[in-house]
Amino acid sequence: MKKIKEFLLRTSSQFAISSILIMVLIFSAVAFNVYQKLSDYITEQSASAIDTLITQTQERLNSTLRELDSNMQQFCNAMLVQEALYSNSYKNQITSTQLAAVRRQIMQTVAYNDAIDNIELFSAREMIYPFTRASIDQTLSSSEIALADQQNGKIVWLSNPDDSSHTIRAVKRIILPDYDFSFGGYLVFTPKNDFLDFLEKDFKDMNGMALTLSDSNEQKIYQYSNLSDTAGSELPQDPEAYKIVQSHSPYTGWNLTFYVSQTLQSKDIPWLLKTLLLSFSVGGLIFFIACIFICRMISSPLKDMEKVMAHTEDRLQPNLKKYSNTDINNLNASYNAMVDANNQLIEEVYEKELLRTQAEIKALQAQVNPHFIINALESLYWVMIQNGDLKNAEVLLSLARLFQYILKGKDWISLDEELHFIEQYLQIEKFRFGHKLSWNYEVNEMLKEIKIPKLFIHPLVENAVKYAVETTTKNVEIHIEIKGTPTDYQVIVSDNGNGIPPETMQKILLSFKEKNPVGSVSSSYGLANLYKRIQLYYGKNSSLTITTVPQFPGTQVKMRIQI
């Protein structure tokens, strides 16, 4: 008996030692493999993140410059500016009233654009702002003027190599669409010295990066560096120590160069190695010891839980059994509490499905390159203008403004901005339906500055177009009325169409009661989605009602918001 016990003791000791050795070997192999894969993954992800950051910076630069271009184009298209330029260029006269109007327009443009420092306006004869009567060749060189004439309305970015402050300017040849697209003069504006500071925003917290911005003549316009191993203004040129990426912008002719330390891409690998060694060592020891003592104790309750989980379909089910072990009972109680909390969370998720859809919309917007779309529309706009297709050019301009509004990053905008967007949308529909479509507004002026979610009123107008204008051959008028106070107001959109068919109306009303009416992004602009947005943003006291009578003029959709 004693020998048997000794044999069992010796065998168990040998087994324990062998198990420990095997466990050490297994954990070492797993740790090495995990380290290799995670280090490669971290390096790859870090490089990818840096490349994405660089691409975003490049796009942000082009976006900023194109936004300035768009603002200047809006200024040039203003009626009062065109009148003043035409009078001074071709009638050899300009009134003080016209000069004052131009000055106000320029002051307003500068006030609403933080990036613009100064604007100079020239007619075909002389400078009219400031009204010095100087000619354009006193401000720009002949080559710069020729370049602006060559672009024929497109903005030209200039830099002065002799300017120690690296000031940049832009010049734009002005054409007058309201006066047979005749030559109107030149617009010269200077951005503020700090308007490019946004380029360093994403790199401030990342030691080991630098960037420079140079013009087509390799003259430095802007530089930022947080490299700790460089001195003065000199940047590294060692490709083994630094990743150097250069991008050329066809839009401006400028070059954007990035310097990224190679250590920045692998800075987390030493920490990863230490963490893995410590984690696997401690975890392996604890795992081996714990398995010996608690494996049998927990196997049975875990099997019970496994059986309960196996029968789970749409909802998790609690385990109602009791066990002699206090720890297991506590674990089971925690599991049951988690089941209750999880099931409650599922109910809340259904109510907040719309917020997930909004995230989907933003993700899709982030994937779209708005500059490509707007640039394409701008190219088509100029082609139409050059071909004399002015009517379609105006429609295309409205579509471009529509895209700019939709792709804005702001989620909340003013009521006045929403109404401007609706106006652009109706102008496009006007091109489609002609005299068949008309509209009018009745808006309380004190409500125009209140903040509302973007695309909040547009679904009501779109609904009127869909069920009133598209379904009849008669002329339809859409009336938009907004009244009340900033804390309690109503938005009423009515039409004199044929009304919504009963079966369609029934589907719309039923969709209001669905917990998850939004199944995809494409359906998120309907009335059901708008109803859910009202409930989520403003609570149960706000409402959306529809009144319609088929075969008789009239559909009215009323939205009441109580804050």
GIHUMO-V197973 format. One line per field, one symbol per residue. phi: phi as a letter, one per 20 degrees, with the letter a starting at -180 (. if undefined). psi: psi as a letter, one per 20 degrees, with the letter a starting at -180 (. if undefined). burial: 1 if it has 24 or more other ideal C-beta (glycine too) atoms within 12 Angstrom, else 0. A space follows every 50 residues. Layout:
BEGIN
phi: ???
psi: ???
burial: ???
END
This chain:
BEGIN
phi: .fffffffffffffffffffffffffffffffffffffffffffffffff fffffffgffffffffffffffffffefgfffffffffeddlbbefffff fffffffffffecfeedbcccdefdafdbgfdmfeffeddffffffffff floefceccdfeefelfdccccfeddgfcllffdpcddccfffdfefffe gfdfedfocbbcccefemefdbbbbcffdddmefdfceffecedcccdef fdneddddccfffffcfefgffffffffffffffffffffffedgffdff fffgffffffefdecfdfeefdcffffffffffffffffffffffffffg fdfffffffffffffffeefffffffffffgfffffenefffffffffff fffgffefffedcfgfffffffffffffffffdmffdbbbcbcfffefef ecffmeeggfffffffedffdbdefcddddccbodgdbccdddcbdfene ggffffffffffeffcfdebffefdefffffffffffcnffebccccbcg mcgpccddddddd
psi: gghgggggggghgggggggggggggghgggggggggghgggggghggggg ggggghgghhghgghhggggghhhghipghggggggghgiikqpqhgggh ggggggggghhjoiipgqppppaigrpipqmijqrhiigqrhhhghgghh ilhqqppqqoiiohilpqrqqpppqnhilkkrpibqppqorqhjijiihi giihjnpkqqqqpqaijkpphqqppkpijqqbjpqqjoihhpopppppoh ghjqpopqopphhhikhigghgggggggghgghgggggghhhhighhigg hhgghggghhjpehqqpqojqqqhpgggggghhhghhhgghghhhgghhh hkhhhhhhhgghghhhhpnhhgghgghgghghggghijmhghhhghghhg hgghghjqiphprqhhgghgghggghhghhhgibihprrrqnpphiihiq pqqqlhhghgghhgggigghjrirpppppoporbrhinrqopoqrkairp qghghghghhhhiphmioirhhjijrhggggggggghiaihqroqppqoq iqpopppppppp.
burial: 00000000000000000000001000100010001001100110010001 00110111111111111111111111110111111111100001000110 11101100110010110111111111111000000100110001101110 10111111100000011111111111100010111111111000110111 01100101111111100011111110100000001100000111101010 11111111111101110010010001000100010001000000000000 10011000000000010110000000010001001000100000000000 00111011001000100001100110110011011000000010111111 11111111000010101111111111111100100011101011001001 01111111111111111110110001111111010000111111111111 00001001001100011100000111111111111011000101110100 0001111111100
END
